[in-house]
Amino acid sequence: MNKFESKPSPPKLNVNQGWIVQIYGSNRQLLWVLEPSHGWMFLIGCSIGLLLAVIWINLARHSPPPEATPIVEPPTLQVD
């Protein structure tokens, strides 16, 4: 007779589970927390900043140079 030996299956990685990073001080006081939303907001902010910089540079290249204003000499003082 064959005996079936059941082995515990290895723990499965749950990819839907969130993550969090917590930094504690030497006195076990919570100093800093990084959550997934913070990381996503940072990446979105960097992307928007890069997009605005590229648009700004392209607009600056294609805009006409400012016209030079003629130098007007101040009127001479007339004393009667």
CORGI-V58235 format. One record per pair of residues at least 6 apart in sequence whose C-alpha atoms are under 6 Angstrom apart, sorted by the first residue. I is the first residue (numbers start at 1). J is the second residue. If there is no record, write none. Layout:
# CORGI-V58235
i & j
I & J
I & J
This chain:
# CORGI-V58235
i & j
20 & 34
20 & 35
21 & 33
21 & 34
22 & 32
22 & 33
23 & 31
23 & 32
24 & 30
24 & 31
